[in-house]
Amino acid sequence: MTTQALVDRVGKFRPAVPFDLQAFVARYVAMWNEPGELARLDLVQAVWAPEGVNFTRSMEVRRHAALEKRVRDSSAGRPSFSMITFWDPASATQS
């Protein structure tokens, strides 16, 4: 499958249940900022599917435990690390 075919296929996806983008973004940002291990794992499980995969240029991370470690390690050694978002829900459109 070509990259364009994959983009076209994914672009046609519509969730079977209503999707609250604002709530998802809030949980995603909270996940990266959460200092507590159990609370962070709860957020990882809320944001990612059990078989979820995170790709970066240098790594591929699969499943909740590894995803939680990736989030935890991303701020290790950077105690002032914080992810923020400037998102206006009014600008989001659903088609």
N, C-alpha and C positions, 0 to 999 in steps of 0.2 A: 504494500500500500504506500502510495506516495505521501509526502508531507501534506500536500494540498488536499488530497483525498481524506486524510485524517482530520485536517482542520474543518473541511466541509462536513464530515460526519459528526464531529463533536459540536459544531455550530448548530446542528439541527436538534441536539439533545434538549429536551424539556423535562424537568423533574416531574415525577408523578404526584408529588405533594407540593403545596406552596413552599417557597423558599424565601426566607427572610435574610436578604443580603446584608442588611445593617447588623443583625444579630451575629451572623457568621463573621463579618469583619471584626466586630467587637471581641468575639471569642478568639479569633486568630491572633489579634494584636495582644490580647490578655495572655495568651499562651506564651508568647515570646518574652513577656515582662514578668511572668509569675515566678517569684523566688521559692515558693514552697513546693517540695517534690510531689506530694500527693495531689495538691491542687493543680499543679502543672500537668501531671499524668491524666487527671480528669479532663483537662482542657484538650490535651492531645487526643484523647479518645472521643471528645465531642467534635473536634475539627476533622480528624482523619478517619477514614474507613480502616477496619482492622488490617487490611492488606495494602494500606496506603503507601505511596512512594513519593519521596522528595528527591528531586534531581537538582544538582548544582553542577558547575563546570568541573568540580573536582571530586564529587562523590554521588553515590546513589544510596539512599537510606530507605529501608523497608520495614514496615510493621511498627506497631505502637511503641514497644520498648526501645527500639533503635531511634525512632522519631523523637521520643522524649529525651533520649541521650543527646541527640543532635541539637535540640532546643536548649537543653541545659549547657552543653559545651559551647554553644554559640556566644554565651555571655561570660564564660569562664575567663577570668583574668581581665575582664572589663566590667567592673562593678557598677560603672555608671551607664552601661548599655541600656537603652530603652528604645522600643519601637513605638512610634506614634503614627497616627493617620490623620490626614486632613481630608475628610470625605464628607461630601454634602449629599445626604440621602435623596434630596430633591432632584439631584442631577442624574440619579440612577434611573434607567428605564428598563422595563421588561417588555420583550416582544413575544 
